[in-house]
Amino acid sequence: MGAEPGAVLVTTDLTVGGMTCAACVTRVEKKLGKLDGVTATVNLATGMARVSHPAGISPDELVATVEKAGYTAALPEPPMKQEPADGDGDESEGARQERHRLVVTALLALPVLVLSMAPGLQFRNWQWLCFALAAPVAVWGAGPFHVRAVRGLRHSAATMDTLVSLGVVASFAWSSYALFLGGAGDPGMRMPFTFVPTASDGVAHIYLEAAVGVPLFVLAGRFLEARARHGTGEALRSLARLTAKEVPVREDDGSERLIPIEELRAGQVFAVRPGERVATDGQVTEGSSAVDLSLVTGECEPVEVGPGSPVVGGAVNAGGLLLVRATAVGADTQLARITRLVTEAQAGKARAQRLADSVAGVFVPVVLALAVTALGFWLGAGADPQAAITACVAVLVVACPCALGLATPTALMAATGRGAQLGVLVTGPQALEGLQHLDAVVLDKTGTLTTGHMTVTRVTAVLEGLGSDAVLRLAGAVEQGSEHPLGRAVCAYARRESGEQRLPDVSEFSALPGRGVRGRVEGRLVEVLAPDEDLPAVLVDALTASESAARTPVVVRVDGAVEALIEVGDVVRPGSYRAVDRLRRLGIRPVLATGDREPPARAVAQALGIEEVHARCTPEGKAALVRELREQGYRVAVVGDGVNDAAALAGADLGIAMGSGTDVAIGAADVTLVRGDIEALVDAVLLARRTLGTIRTNLVWAFGYNVVTVPLAMVGLLNPMLAAAAMSASSVLVVANSLRLRAWQPSSIPVRRYA
């Protein structure tokens, strides 16, 4: 039912318990969808339901609706507040109970299986021992299946548990009849084991091995699935472990006070000692060190930080003591945003999964009909009753839609978790599908292909002068008084190259509008000015090269003598060369669109081998370029980092934001490159292609398994116990195939330089 026009919709996440197959997913979604204005997406692998509903419907109503469908529901804790699994929580207690049930079932079932499958070991009255061992398995071991089947029956629903429960009940009931009334209870009875059911020769066969084998294999399969699915959620647990529990806050008098992380407020200063994690996003106020961002951004090399440098919560301090002023806390931190994105991505569904869920919704009723049809056909054809019941039980057991329900969500969980480790965050399955089918990518220049920061690219000194190091030191000193970005770039570079935290003082400083700055440093008159015509030959050549490369040159004069030419520009990111080359090899057309001037845009494009360049692009111009490419039939992605990119990001088939960009750009994007490295885009495309390939393999296996095994069971060519083993194996194989994504590594491709 649709919401009324103008209704305010909110999104609520629910933790749903008791789901065992894709049919359960379909039932929960339909039950929630019957509420006015409510739509729901349920994920079997995570046990999460994402519900969009009018503000007038409370979360308690949603929980009650799910419970009316026969399942449990609750509001989850915020991901960043969840404790890592340590064996003490309710979920761990439930896992221990399931493991206990599996162990006891195995101890009781294995003797029954051995005696039933090895006629040479069958002794006098062996069948009665098997009956005594099988009874608790059929009742207690299979208890969860019976309970959920009855619960579904009360709600007129049939799920995988219905199939398993009916299979166990039918096998055990027939075996009980055979033992007490069909002659199978004779003390000297022997029963051969065959992979294909055989005629009874006048004595009813017992199927106690099926009665114990079905719950044993299904319980074992679910245990392995749970272990595997726990592994696919490791990304979120790793992120949760990055959150500090307590933080040492530095007071005004220099003392420290340890407070819970929840009490930390923006603006407070806290200490980070060597080996400790940065408690939250902030800016260094004192100290210098190297921080390891690998667990946050995927970047393996430590980053040097000092006063004024931003740091990310969860980073590890690898050097000296740092004092950091908190700039964001709680849900506003980058780590919280990453966790939110990963959680939302894992809650979504790909188109393939929606198809699988639709099939599973009608699959169980169809299987029940097929089982009844097989039973009626065999009895109508005059076959032995036990052969008819065997075929019916085999159909019930083998036709489990569990693999269908797990085919896509487990792959998405593994892929989004691996992507987060590599510094690539996707908003959902649609983003992965979009990455797989890209034809063209529109790249911003400043802050995307380049660093976005002005820096000194080259210093050319005259022969027999003071030398580049001395000139740079003097120029940096005089630029300390400048507010111009060029001046700040020269000053920062000089301080970094000289290794001095403090450059010499400048006196008699003055700014010359439109020309540069001058001042007196260590008794010398130092001028940093725009180039004029009176330059030595060596600097003329450097000036020509600088202008062709779209860099900004300044001349340094000391006591009136020209000493050096300093070139300042926005440098290309090191990974941009490799990224553009790899995109082209993947069949993706790179297009450069920037608001910058033509010369710098052409220079960057030439260096990276990009043929199509659009300079001086307004935000509207970028959006129009995207529309034009889409009209030409391209599936377009836009990569940007600024507010001016937001319209193009939103209008593209896929918006990709740099993690170092603005919140507006990140909010409009489908994918965020947390590393701030454009090469992560190539990793994202390759990961998406591998993920969609894994999903296709899973679905082919899940559909193909049922297409092959159900007819075999109907014609009596599949033993019920083998059917149970095959059914469990299909689910485990699907999950195991998805888990391979957790170890996926981006391929390494040699770089071809274009300039």
ZAFILO-631381 format. One line per 10 residues: number of its first residue (from 1); for each residue x, y, z of C-alpha. Coordinates in Angstrom, 1 decimal. Layout:
BEGIN
NUM> X:Y:Z  ...
This chain:
BEGIN
1> 0.0:0.0:0.0  1.4:3.4:-0.9  1.9:6.3:1.5  -0.3:9.3:1.3  1.2:12.2:-0.8  3.3:14.4:1.4  3.6:11.8:4.2  6.9:12.0:6.0  8.7:8.6:5.8  11.3:7.4:8.2
11> 13.6:4.4:8.2  13.8:1.9:11.1  16.1:-1.1:11.3  14.8:-4.2:13.1  16.7:-7.4:14.2  14.5:-10.3:13.1  15.0:-13.7:14.6  13.7:-17.1:13.6  14.2:-16.8:9.9  15.6:-19.9:8.2
21> 15.1:-19.5:4.5  14.1:-17.1:1.7  10.5:-18.0:2.2  10.7:-16.5:5.7  12.2:-13.4:4.2  9.3:-13.1:1.8  6.7:-13.6:4.6  8.2:-10.9:6.8  8.4:-8.4:4.0  4.7:-9.1:2.9
31> 3.5:-8.9:6.5  5.2:-5.5:7.0  4.1:-4.3:3.6  0.4:-4.8:4.6  0.8:-1.8:6.9  -0.3:1.5:5.2  2.6:3.2:3.6  5.2:0.6:4.8  7.9:-1.0:2.6  10.5:-3.4:4.0
41> 13.7:-5.1:2.8  14.8:-8.1:4.9  18.2:-9.7:4.7  18.5:-13.4:5.6  22.3:-13.3:6.1  22.3:-10.4:8.6  18.9:-11.0:10.2  18.1:-7.3:9.6  15.0:-5.7:8.3  15.1:-2.1:6.9
51> 11.7:-0.6:7.1  10.5:2.6:5.5  7.3:3.8:7.2  5.2:6.9:7.9  6.2:8.8:11.1  2.8:7.9:12.5  3.7:4.2:12.7  5.9:3.5:15.7  8.8:1.0:15.9  6.8:-0.9:18.5
61> 4.0:-1.5:15.9  6.6:-2.8:13.4  8.0:-5.2:16.0  4.4:-6.4:16.9  3.7:-7.0:13.2  6.8:-9.1:12.7  5.9:-11.1:15.9  2.4:-11.7:14.5  4.0:-13.3:11.5  5.6:-15.8:13.8
71> 9.1:-14.4:14.2  10.9:-12.4:16.9  11.9:-8.7:16.4  13.7:-6.0:18.3  15.4:-2.6:17.7  19.1:-3.2:17.3  21.8:-1.4:19.3  23.8:1.3:17.3  26.7:-0.6:15.6  29.4:1.5:17.2
81> 28.0:0.6:20.7  27.9:-3.1:20.1  30.5:-5.1:22.0  32.6:-7.5:20.0  31.5:-11.1:20.3  33.1:-12.5:23.5  30.9:-15.4:24.4  28.9:-13.6:27.0  26.0:-12.1:25.0  22.6:-13.6:24.2
91> 23.6:-14.4:20.7  26.6:-16.3:21.9  24.4:-18.2:24.4  22.1:-19.2:21.6  25.1:-20.3:19.5  26.2:-22.5:22.5  22.8:-24.1:22.7  22.7:-24.9:19.0  26.2:-26.4:19.3  25.1:-28.5:22.2
101> 22.0:-29.7:20.3  24.2:-30.6:17.3  26.7:-32.5:19.5  24.0:-34.5:21.3  22.2:-35.2:18.0  25.4:-36.4:16.4  26.2:-38.8:19.3  22.7:-40.3:19.1  22.5:-40.3:15.3  25.9:-41.7:14.3
111> 25.3:-45.3:15.7  21.9:-45.3:13.9  23.5:-44.3:10.6  26.4:-46.8:11.0  24.1:-49.7:11.8  21.6:-48.8:9.0  24.3:-48.4:6.4  26.5:-51.4:7.3  24.4:-54.7:7.2  27.4:-56.6:8.4
121> 27.2:-54.8:11.8  23.5:-55.5:12.3  23.1:-57.7:15.4  20.0:-59.3:16.9  17.4:-56.6:17.8  19.7:-53.9:16.4  16.6:-52.1:15.0  15.2:-51.6:18.5  18.4:-50.0:19.7  18.3:-47.7:16.7
131> 14.6:-46.8:17.5  15.6:-45.9:21.1  18.4:-43.7:19.9  16.4:-42.1:17.0  13.3:-41.2:19.2  15.1:-38.3:21.1  16.7:-37.1:17.8  13.3:-37.0:16.0  11.6:-35.3:18.9  14.3:-33.1:20.7
141> 17.0:-32.8:18.1  14.5:-31.8:15.4  12.5:-29.8:18.0  13.3:-26.3:16.6  12.1:-27.4:13.1  8.8:-28.7:14.6  8.2:-25.6:16.7  8.8:-23.2:13.8  6.7:-25.4:11.5  3.8:-25.3:13.9
151> 4.2:-21.6:14.3  4.1:-21.2:10.6  1.1:-23.4:10.4  -0.7:-21.1:12.8  0.0:-18.2:10.5  -0.8:-20.2:7.3  2.8:-20.1:6.2  5.1:-22.9:5.0  8.9:-22.5:5.2  12.0:-24.7:5.0
161> 11.2:-25.8:8.6  7.9:-27.1:7.4  9.7:-29.3:4.8  12.3:-30.6:7.3  9.7:-31.2:10.1  7.4:-33.1:7.7  10.3:-35.2:6.4  11.4:-36.2:9.9  7.9:-36.9:11.1  7.1:-39.0:8.0
171> 10.3:-41.0:8.2  10.0:-41.7:12.0  6.2:-42.4:11.7  6.7:-44.9:8.9  9.6:-46.6:10.8  7.5:-46.9:13.9  4.7:-48.5:11.8  7.2:-50.8:10.2  8.6:-51.9:13.6  5.4:-52.4:15.4
181> 3.0:-53.5:12.7  5.0:-54.2:9.5  7.2:-57.0:10.5  10.4:-55.0:10.8  10.5:-55.6:14.6  11.4:-59.3:14.3  14.6:-60.0:16.3  16.5:-61.4:13.4  15.6:-58.8:10.8  18.4:-57.5:8.5
191> 18.0:-54.5:6.2  20.4:-53.7:3.3  21.4:-50.2:2.6  21.2:-48.8:-0.9  21.6:-45.3:-2.3  18.4:-45.9:-4.3  15.2:-47.1:-2.5  14.4:-50.7:-3.2  11.3:-53.0:-2.9  10.4:-54.3:0.6
201> 10.2:-58.1:-0.2  7.2:-58.4:2.1  8.8:-56.7:5.1  8.4:-52.9:5.5  11.7:-51.1:5.6  12.6:-48.7:8.3  14.0:-45.3:7.6  15.4:-44.4:11.0  18.6:-43.3:9.3  16.5:-40.6:7.4
211> 14.7:-39.6:10.6  18.1:-38.9:12.3  20.1:-38.0:9.3  17.8:-35.2:8.2  18.0:-33.2:11.5  21.7:-34.0:11.9  22.8:-32.8:8.4  20.5:-29.7:8.6  21.7:-28.8:12.0  25.3:-29.2:10.9
221> 24.7:-27.2:7.8  23.1:-24.4:9.7  25.9:-24.4:12.2  28.5:-24.1:9.4  26.4:-21.4:7.8  26.2:-19.4:11.0  30.0:-19.7:11.4  30.5:-18.6:7.8  28.0:-15.7:8.0  29.7:-14.6:11.2
231> 32.9:-14.3:9.2  31.2:-12.1:6.6  30.2:-9.6:9.3  33.8:-9.3:10.5  34.1:-5.9:8.8  31.6:-4.3:11.2  33.1:-6.0:14.2  36.5:-4.8:13.2  35.2:-1.2:13.0  33.5:-1.6:16.4
241> 36.9:-2.6:17.9  38.4:0.6:16.6  36.3:2.6:18.9  38.0:3.7:22.2  36.0:3.1:25.4  37.8:5.7:27.5  39.8:8.8:26.6  42.3:10.9:28.6  41.1:14.5:28.4  43.8:17.2:29.0
251> 42.6:20.0:31.4  43.6:23.7:31.3  46.1:23.2:34.1  47.8:20.4:32.3  46.3:17.5:34.3  44.5:14.6:32.6  41.2:13.1:33.4  40.0:9.7:32.1  36.4:9.9:30.9  34.1:7.5:28.9
261> 34.1:8.2:25.2  30.4:9.0:25.3  31.2:12.1:27.5  33.8:13.5:25.1  32.6:16.8:23.5  33.8:18.6:20.4  36.5:21.2:21.4  38.0:19.2:24.2  41.7:18.3:24.0  42.7:14.7:24.6
271> 46.1:12.9:24.7  47.1:10.0:22.4  50.2:8.1:23.5  52.4:5.9:21.3  50.5:2.7:20.4  47.1:4.1:21.4  44.2:4.7:19.1  42.9:8.2:18.4  39.7:8.4:20.3  37.8:10.5:17.7
281> 38.2:12.8:14.8  40.3:15.9:15.6  43.1:18.2:14.9  46.6:18.0:16.4  47.4:20.9:18.7  50.7:19.8:20.0  53.3:17.1:19.2  54.3:15.3:16.0  54.1:11.6:15.1  53.2:9.1:12.4
291> 49.7:7.6:12.5  48.7:4.3:11.0  45.4:4.7:9.1  45.3:1.2:7.6  42.3:-0.1:9.5  40.3:3.0:8.7  41.2:3.9:5.1  43.1:0.9:3.8  46.2:3.0:3.3  49.2:0.9:4.6
301> 51.9:3.6:4.9  51.9:5.7:8.1  51.1:9.4:7.7  53.2:12.1:9.3  51.1:14.6:11.4  52.0:17.7:13.4  50.2:20.8:14.8  47.2:21.6:12.6  47.1:18.2:11.0  43.7:16.4:11.0
311> 43.5:12.9:12.4  40.8:10.3:12.2  39.3:8.3:15.1  40.5:4.7:15.1  44.0:5.6:13.7  47.0:4.2:15.7  49.6:6.6:17.0  52.9:5.0:15.9  55.3:7.7:17.3  55.3:10.4:20.0
321> 52.7:11.9:22.3  50.0:13.9:20.5  47.5:16.3:21.9  44.4:16.4:19.8  41.4:18.8:19.8  38.2:16.8:19.1  36.3:18.2:16.0  33.6:15.5:15.7  32.2:13.0:18.2  29.7:10.1:18.2
331> 27.7:9.6:15.0  29.5:12.6:13.3  32.9:10.9:13.1  34.4:9.4:9.9  34.5:6.0:11.6  30.8:6.2:12.5  30.0:7.2:8.9  32.0:4.3:7.6  30.2:1.9:9.9  26.8:3.4:8.8
341> 27.6:3.0:5.1  28.8:-0.7:5.6  25.7:-1.5:7.6  23.3:0.1:5.0  25.1:-1.6:2.2  24.8:-5.0:3.8  21.1:-4.4:4.4  20.3:-3.9:0.7  19.4:-6.3:-2.0  20.6:-6.8:-5.5
351> 18.1:-7.4:-8.4  19.2:-11.0:-8.4  18.3:-11.4:-4.8  14.9:-9.9:-5.2  14.2:-12.4:-8.0  15.4:-15.3:-5.7  13.2:-14.1:-2.9  10.2:-14.0:-5.2  10.9:-17.5:-6.3  11.3:-18.7:-2.8
361> 8.0:-17.2:-1.7  6.1:-19.7:-3.9  8.7:-22.4:-3.8  7.8:-24.1:-0.5  4.0:-24.4:-1.4  5.0:-25.8:-4.8  7.3:-28.4:-3.1  4.5:-29.5:-0.8  2.3:-29.9:-3.8  5.0:-31.9:-5.6
371> 5.5:-34.1:-2.6  1.8:-34.9:-2.4  1.7:-35.5:-6.1  4.6:-37.9:-5.9  2.9:-39.8:-3.1  -0.4:-40.0:-5.0  1.3:-41.0:-8.2  3.2:-43.9:-6.6  0.2:-45.1:-4.7  -2.0:-44.8:-7.8
381> 0.5:-46.7:-9.9  0.2:-49.6:-7.5  3.7:-49.2:-6.0  4.7:-50.3:-2.6  3.5:-47.8:0.0  6.9:-47.4:1.5  8.3:-46.5:-1.9  5.7:-43.8:-2.2  6.4:-42.5:1.2  10.2:-42.6:0.5
391> 9.8:-40.5:-2.6  7.5:-38.1:-0.8  10.0:-37.7:2.1  12.9:-37.3:-0.2  11.1:-34.4:-2.1  10.3:-32.7:1.2  13.9:-32.9:2.5  15.9:-32.1:-0.7  13.9:-29.1:-1.8  15.2:-26.5:0.6
401> 15.3:-22.9:-0.6  18.0:-22.0:2.0  20.7:-21.8:-0.6  18.6:-19.4:-2.7  18.2:-17.1:0.3  21.9:-17.1:1.1  23.2:-16.8:-2.5  23.3:-13.0:-2.7  23.4:-11.5:0.9  26.4:-13.5:1.9
411> 28.3:-12.4:-1.1  27.3:-8.8:-0.5  28.3:-8.9:3.1  31.7:-10.4:2.3  32.2:-7.9:-0.6  31.2:-4.7:1.3  33.4:-5.8:4.3  36.4:-6.4:2.0  35.7:-3.1:0.3  35.7:-1.3:3.6
421> 39.1:-2.8:4.4  40.4:-1.6:1.0  39.1:1.9:1.6  36.0:1.6:-0.7  32.5:2.2:0.8  29.4:1.3:-1.2  25.9:2.4:-0.3  24.3:-0.8:-1.4  23.9:-3.6:-4.0  22.8:-1.2:-6.6
431> 26.1:0.6:-6.4  28.0:-2.7:-6.9  25.8:-3.4:-9.9  26.5:0.1:-11.2  30.3:-0.3:-10.8  30.2:-3.6:-12.8  28.6:-2.0:-15.9  30.5:1.3:-16.1  31.4:2.6:-19.6  32.6:6.1:-18.9
441> 33.9:8.0:-15.8  33.9:11.8:-15.5  36.9:12.8:-13.3  37.3:16.1:-11.5  40.8:17.5:-11.5  41.5:19.4:-8.3  41.4:17.2:-5.3  40.6:14.1:-7.3  43.4:13.6:-9.9  45.5:16.1:-8.1
451> 46.2:16.7:-4.4  44.1:19.8:-4.3  46.9:21.7:-2.4  49.4:24.1:-3.8  52.9:23.0:-3.3  56.4:23.8:-4.6  57.1:21.5:-7.6  60.6:22.7:-8.6  63.3:25.2:-7.5  65.8:26.4:-10.2
461> 68.7:28.4:-8.8  71.2:30.5:-10.8  74.8:29.3:-11.2  77.3:30.6:-8.6  74.5:32.0:-6.5  73.4:31.3:-2.9  72.1:27.9:-3.9  68.5:26.5:-3.9  68.5:25.5:-0.2  69.6:28.9:1.1
471> 67.2:30.8:-1.3  64.3:28.6:-0.4  64.9:29.2:3.3  65.0:33.0:2.8  61.9:32.9:0.6  60.0:30.8:3.1  60.9:33.2:5.8  59.6:36.3:4.1  56.4:34.4:3.0  55.5:33.8:6.6
481> 53.7:37.1:6.5  51.8:36.4:3.4  48.1:35.4:3.2  48.3:34.2:-0.4  48.0:30.5:-1.1  51.3:30.7:-3.1  53.0:32.2:-0.2  51.7:29.6:2.3  52.8:26.9:-0.1  56.4:28.3:-0.3
491> 56.6:28.7:3.4  55.3:25.2:4.2  57.7:23.7:1.7  60.7:25.6:3.0  60.0:24.6:6.5  59.6:20.9:5.5  62.8:20.9:3.4  64.9:22.7:5.9  63.8:20.5:8.8  63.2:23.6:10.9
501> 60.0:24.0:12.8  60.7:27.8:12.9  62.1:29.8:10.0  64.0:33.1:10.6  62.0:36.1:11.5  61.1:38.7:8.9  61.1:42.5:9.4  60.0:45.4:7.3  57.5:43.1:5.6  55.3:44.5:2.9
511> 52.9:43.1:0.3  53.1:44.4:-3.2  49.6:44.0:-4.7  49.6:42.0:-7.9  53.4:41.5:-7.7  54.4:39.6:-4.6  56.0:40.3:-1.1  59.3:41.7:0.2  60.9:41.8:3.6  64.2:41.8:5.5
521> 65.5:38.4:6.7  68.8:38.1:8.6  69.8:41.6:7.4  69.1:40.8:3.7  66.3:42.3:1.5  64.4:39.3:0.1  61.8:39.7:-2.6  59.4:37.0:-3.9  57.9:38.5:-7.1  56.1:37.6:-10.3
531> 58.7:37.1:-13.1  59.8:40.0:-15.3  61.8:40.1:-18.4  65.2:40.7:-16.7  66.1:37.0:-16.0  69.2:34.9:-16.5  69.0:32.4:-19.4  68.8:29.4:-17.1  65.7:30.8:-15.5  64.1:31.8:-18.8
541> 64.2:28.2:-19.9  62.7:27.1:-16.5  60.0:29.8:-16.9  59.0:28.6:-20.3  58.7:25.0:-19.1  56.7:26.2:-16.1  54.1:28.0:-18.1  53.7:25.1:-20.5  53.0:22.8:-17.5  50.5:25.3:-16.1
551> 52.5:26.0:-13.0  52.8:29.4:-11.3  56.4:30.7:-11.2  57.8:33.3:-8.8  61.3:34.9:-8.8  63.3:35.3:-5.6  65.7:38.3:-5.4  68.2:38.7:-2.6  69.6:42.3:-2.2  68.4:43.0:-5.7
561> 70.1:40.0:-7.4  68.0:37.3:-9.0  68.8:34.0:-7.2  66.1:31.5:-8.2  62.8:30.6:-9.8  60.3:28.7:-7.7  57.4:26.9:-9.4  54.2:26.3:-7.5  51.3:24.1:-8.6  48.8:21.5:-7.8
571> 50.6:18.2:-8.3  49.0:15.0:-9.7  48.3:12.3:-7.1  50.9:9.5:-7.5  48.1:6.9:-7.9  46.3:8.9:-10.7  48.8:7.6:-13.4  48.0:4.0:-12.6  44.3:4.5:-12.0  43.6:6.1:-15.4
581> 45.7:3.5:-17.2  43.9:0.7:-15.5  40.4:2.2:-16.1  41.2:2.4:-19.8  42.3:-1.3:-19.8  39.0:-2.2:-18.1  37.2:-0.7:-21.1  36.1:2.5:-19.2  36.4:5.8:-21.0  38.1:8.5:-18.8
591> 36.8:12.1:-19.2  38.4:15.1:-17.4  35.9:17.9:-16.4  37.2:20.7:-14.2  36.3:24.3:-13.4  40.0:25.2:-13.7  41.6:27.0:-16.7  42.4:25.3:-20.0  46.3:25.2:-19.6  46.4:23.3:-16.2
601> 43.6:21.1:-17.3  45.4:20.2:-20.6  48.6:19.6:-18.7  47.1:17.1:-16.3  45.2:15.4:-19.1  48.4:15.1:-21.1  50.3:13.7:-18.2  47.6:11.0:-17.6  46.8:10.2:-21.2  43.2:11.5:-21.0
611> 42.0:12.6:-24.5  38.7:14.3:-23.7  39.0:17.5:-21.6  36.4:20.0:-20.5  37.8:23.0:-18.8  36.1:25.9:-17.0  33.1:23.7:-16.3  30.4:25.1:-14.0  28.4:22.8:-11.8  25.6:23.0:-14.3
621> 28.1:22.3:-17.1  29.3:19.1:-15.4  25.7:17.9:-14.9  25.0:18.7:-18.6  28.1:16.7:-19.7  26.8:13.7:-17.7  23.4:13.9:-19.3  25.0:14.2:-22.8  27.1:11.1:-22.2  24.1:9.1:-20.9
631> 22.1:10.1:-24.0  24.9:8.7:-26.1  24.4:5.3:-24.4  27.2:5.4:-21.8  26.7:4.3:-18.3  28.5:7.1:-16.5  30.2:7.5:-13.1  31.3:10.8:-11.8  34.2:11.2:-9.4  34.4:14.4:-7.4
641> 35.2:15.9:-4.0  33.5:19.3:-3.8  30.2:21.0:-3.5  30.4:21.9:-7.2  30.4:18.2:-8.0  27.2:17.3:-6.1  24.8:17.9:-9.0  26.9:15.8:-11.4  27.3:13.1:-8.7  23.6:12.9:-8.2
651> 22.7:12.9:-11.9  25.2:10.1:-12.9  24.4:6.4:-13.1  26.9:6.2:-10.2  28.3:8.9:-8.0  31.8:8.4:-6.5  33.1:10.8:-3.8  36.6:11.2:-2.5  36.7:10.5:1.2  38.7:13.7:1.7
661> 35.9:15.7:0.0  33.0:17.7:1.4  30.0:16.2:3.2  27.7:17.4:0.3  29.7:15.4:-2.2  29.8:12.3:0.0  26.1:12.6:0.6  25.3:12.7:-3.1  27.6:9.7:-3.9  26.9:6.0:-4.2
671> 30.5:5.1:-3.5  33.1:6.8:-1.3  36.8:6.3:-1.7  37.9:6.6:1.9  41.6:6.4:1.0  41.4:9.6:-0.9  43.2:7.7:-3.7  41.7:7.6:-7.2  43.2:4.1:-7.7  40.7:2.8:-5.2
681> 38.1:3.3:-8.0  39.8:0.6:-10.0  39.8:-1.7:-7.0  36.1:-1.0:-6.6  35.3:-1.9:-10.2  37.2:-5.1:-10.0  35.6:-6.0:-6.7  32.2:-5.3:-8.1  32.8:-7.6:-11.1  34.1:-10.4:-8.9
691> 31.1:-10.0:-6.5  28.5:-10.1:-9.2  30.3:-13.1:-10.7  30.2:-14.8:-7.3  26.5:-14.1:-7.0  25.7:-15.5:-10.4  27.7:-18.7:-9.5  25.7:-19.0:-6.2  22.4:-18.6:-7.9  23.2:-21.0:-10.7
701> 24.2:-23.6:-8.1  21.1:-22.9:-5.9  18.6:-23.1:-8.8  20.4:-25.9:-10.6  20.6:-28.0:-7.4  16.8:-27.9:-7.0  16.2:-28.4:-10.7  18.2:-31.7:-10.6  17.5:-33.1:-7.2  13.7:-32.6:-7.0
711> 12.9:-34.7:-10.1  15.3:-37.4:-8.9  13.5:-37.5:-5.5  10.1:-37.7:-7.2  11.0:-40.7:-9.3  12.4:-42.5:-6.3  16.1:-42.2:-7.2  17.2:-40.3:-4.1  17.4:-41.7:-0.6  16.0:-39.3:2.1
721> 19.2:-39.3:4.1  21.3:-38.5:1.1  18.8:-35.8:0.2  19.3:-34.2:3.6  23.1:-34.3:3.2  22.8:-32.8:-0.3  20.5:-30.0:0.9  22.8:-29.0:3.7  25.9:-29.2:1.4  24.3:-26.8:-1.1
731> 23.8:-24.1:1.5  27.3:-24.5:2.9  28.9:-24.5:-0.6  27.1:-21.2:-1.4  28.3:-19.5:1.8  31.8:-20.9:1.3  31.9:-19.5:-2.2  30.9:-16.1:-0.9  33.6:-16.2:1.8  36.3:-16.3:-0.9
741> 35.6:-12.6:-1.4  37.1:-11.9:2.0  40.5:-12.8:0.7  40.2:-11.0:-2.7  43.2:-8.9:-3.6  43.3:-6.2:-6.3  45.4:-7.3:-9.3  48.7:-5.4:-10.0  49.0:-3.9:-13.5  52.2:-2.2:-14.7
751> 51.9:1.5:-15.3  52.3:3.2:-18.7  53.4:6.8:-18.3  52.0:9.3:-20.8  54.3:12.2:-19.9
